[in-house]
């Protein structure tokens, strides 16, 4: 394969699909990872330079096998975006403690497994990009996010640790904080009384992630924030 390869985990109807379209448009081969096969065939048919893989990101062996298969099929990835997310909501007395463990496995351990699988080849080439899509929960413990925020905070700190290690080796690591509700059908239904400006557009978010992934080495971002203009913060 002559095209650079971009891995995207958590490919669903929102940011994941928008990322696949954005990087494919810019002449990348996109390797699409999801837990469920039903999300992938339609997108693969739409994007000629794409391949799909069913993988549970909470399982290190599955991540390793998937990255190895991608490398054999289309080449070593130059960009890896961890967009998979696990979320459970309620205060600490309401939630099942097991929910925090599950979210931690998806959000933090999944990112760790992905990074460990792709980083050695990037270090060897002295180039590459690792991005985690996060949100405000990484910076504040909202009452109803007790089983979610700790996992996103850990993901951000893990990304920072990776950035400090990999940056001098030529690999760019960034954490994108999305302070918004993404404009997808389930969110529109849940927040049916909200105006248009309440929602963030997944296509615009994908454009910004593409920008982060292509920043010159003289001006790399790590903490990168996005929010709709009307968002209160």
C-alpha positions in Angstrom: 0.0 0.0 0.0 1.3 3.5 -0.8 -1.3 5.4 1.1 -0.7 6.3 4.8 -2.9 4.3 7.2 -5.2 5.8 9.9 -6.7 3.6 12.6 -10.0 4.8 14.1 -11.5 3.0 17.1 -15.2 3.4 18.1 -16.5 3.9 14.6 -20.2 4.8 15.1 -22.7 7.2 13.5 -21.1 10.4 15.0 -17.4 11.4 15.2 -16.1 8.0 14.2 -17.8 8.0 10.9 -17.0 11.6 10.3 -13.3 10.9 11.0 -13.3 8.0 8.5 -14.8 10.2 5.8 -12.4 13.1 6.5 -9.2 11.1 6.4 -10.3 9.0 3.4 -11.0 12.3 1.6 -7.4 13.3 2.3 -6.1 10.1 0.7 -5.6 7.9 3.7 -6.5 4.3 3.9 -8.8 4.2 7.0 -8.8 1.1 9.2 -12.2 1.1 10.9 -12.6 -0.6 14.3 -15.9 -1.3 16.1 -17.3 -3.8 18.5 -20.3 -4.5 16.3 -20.2 -5.5 12.7 -23.5 -3.8 11.9 -21.9 -0.4 12.0 -19.2 -1.0 9.4 -20.4 -2.5 6.1 -22.3 0.6 4.9 -19.4 2.9 5.7 -16.9 0.6 4.1 -19.0 0.5 0.9 -19.0 4.3 0.9 -15.2 4.6 1.3 -13.2 2.7 -1.3 -9.9 2.9 0.6 -11.1 1.4 3.9 -11.0 -1.8 5.7 -13.0 -3.0 8.7 -12.2 -4.9 11.8 -14.3 -6.2 14.7 -12.4 -5.7 17.9 -13.1 -5.3 21.6 -10.7 -2.5 22.7 -10.8 -3.7 26.3 -9.0 -6.9 25.3 -5.3 -6.4 24.7 -4.9 -9.6 22.7 -7.6 -8.4 20.3 -6.0 -5.0 19.9 -2.6 -6.6 19.2 -4.1 -9.1 16.7 -6.1 -6.3 14.9 -3.1 -3.9 14.6 -1.0 -6.8 13.3 -3.6 -7.7 10.7 -4.0 -4.0 9.6 -0.2 -3.8 9.2 -0.2 -7.0 7.1 -3.2 -5.9 5.1 -2.4 -2.3 4.3 0.7 -1.2 6.2 1.7 0.2 9.6 -0.5 3.0 10.8 0.9 6.5 10.9 -2.1 7.9 12.7 -4.2 6.2 15.5 -7.3 7.8 17.0 -8.9 6.3 20.0 -12.5 7.4 19.7 -14.1 4.4 21.5 -15.9 5.5 24.6 -17.7 3.8 27.6 -20.1 5.9 29.6 -22.4 5.3 32.6 -24.1 8.1 34.5 -25.4 8.7 38.0 -23.9 9.8 41.3 -21.5 7.6 43.3 -24.3 6.1 45.4 -26.5 5.3 42.4 -24.1 3.7 40.0 -23.0 0.1 40.0 -19.3 0.3 40.9 -18.6 -2.3 38.2 -19.6 0.5 35.7 -16.5 2.5 36.5 -14.3 -0.5 35.9 -16.0 -1.1 32.5 -15.6 2.5 31.5 -12.0 2.5 32.6 -11.3 -0.5 30.4 -12.7 1.1 27.3 -11.5 4.7 27.8 -8.1 4.2 29.5 -6.9 0.7 29.0 -8.2 0.6 25.4 -6.1 3.7 24.7 -3.1 2.1 26.4 -3.4 -1.1 24.4 -3.8 0.7 21.1 -0.8 3.0 21.8 1.4 0.0 22.8 0.5 -1.8 19.6 1.2 1.1 17.2 3.9 3.1 18.9 7.0 0.8 18.3 6.6 1.2 14.5 6.1 5.0 14.9 9.2 5.3 17.0 11.2 3.4 14.5 10.1 5.8 11.7 10.4 8.8 14.1 6.9 10.0 13.0 3.3 9.3 13.8 0.2 10.6 15.6 -1.8 9.3 18.6 -5.0 11.1 19.5 -7.6 10.4 22.2 -11.0 12.0 21.9 -12.1 13.1 25.4 -14.5 15.6 27.0 -14.9 18.0 30.0 -15.1 15.0 32.3 -11.4 14.7 32.1 -11.0 18.0 34.0 -14.0 18.0 36.4 -16.0 15.5 38.4 -19.6 16.4 37.7 -21.9 14.8 40.3 -23.7 12.5 37.8 -20.4 11.5 36.1 -19.0 9.5 39.0 -18.5 6.3 37.0 -17.3 8.2 33.8 -15.2 11.2 34.7 -12.5 9.2 36.6 -11.9 7.1 33.5 -11.6 10.1 31.2 -9.3 11.9 33.6 -7.1 8.9 33.7 -7.1 8.8 29.9 -5.9 12.4 29.7 -3.1 11.9 32.2 -2.1 8.7 30.4 -2.0 10.6 27.1 0.2 13.3 28.7 2.6 10.7 30.0 2.7 9.2 26.5 3.3 12.7 24.9 6.2 13.4 27.2 7.8 10.0 26.2 7.0 10.0 22.5 7.3 13.6 21.6 11.1 13.6 21.6 11.0 10.5 19.5 9.0 12.3 16.7 5.5 11.0 17.7 2.8 13.5 18.3 0.3 12.6 21.1 -2.8 14.9 21.7 -5.9 14.9 23.9 -9.0 16.5 22.4 -11.5 17.8 24.9 -15.0 18.1 23.4 -17.1 20.2 25.6 -20.4 19.5 23.9 -23.2 17.1 23.0 -22.6 15.6 19.6 -25.3 16.1 17.0 -26.4 12.5 16.5 -30.0 11.1 16.5 -30.0 9.7 20.0 -28.7 13.0 21.4 -31.3 15.0 19.5 -34.0 12.8 20.9 -32.7 13.1 24.5 -32.2 16.8 24.3 -35.2 17.5 22.0 -35.9 20.9 23.6 -32.4 22.3 22.9 -31.7 24.8 20.1 -29.4 24.0 17.2 -26.4 25.9 18.7 -26.5 23.5 21.7 -25.0 20.7 19.6 -21.5 20.1 18.1 -21.2 18.9 14.5 -19.2 15.7 14.1 -18.0 16.8 10.6 -16.5 20.0 12.1 -14.9 18.0 14.9 -13.3 15.6 12.4 -11.9 18.6 10.5 -10.2 19.8 13.7 -8.8 16.4 14.5 -7.4 16.2 11.0 -5.8 19.6 11.7 -4.2 18.3 15.0 -2.9 15.3 13.2 -1.1 17.5 10.6 0.3 20.2 12.8 4.0 21.0 12.0 6.5 19.8 14.5 7.3 23.4 15.5 3.8 23.9 16.8 2.3 20.7 18.3 -0.8 20.8 20.5 -1.5 18.5 23.4 -4.6 19.7 25.3 -7.0 20.9 22.6 -10.5 22.2 23.4 -13.6 22.4 21.2 -17.1 23.7 22.2 -20.1 25.2 20.4 -20.1 29.0 20.6 -23.2 29.0 22.9 -21.8 26.4 25.4 -21.5 27.7 28.9 -18.2 27.0 30.6 
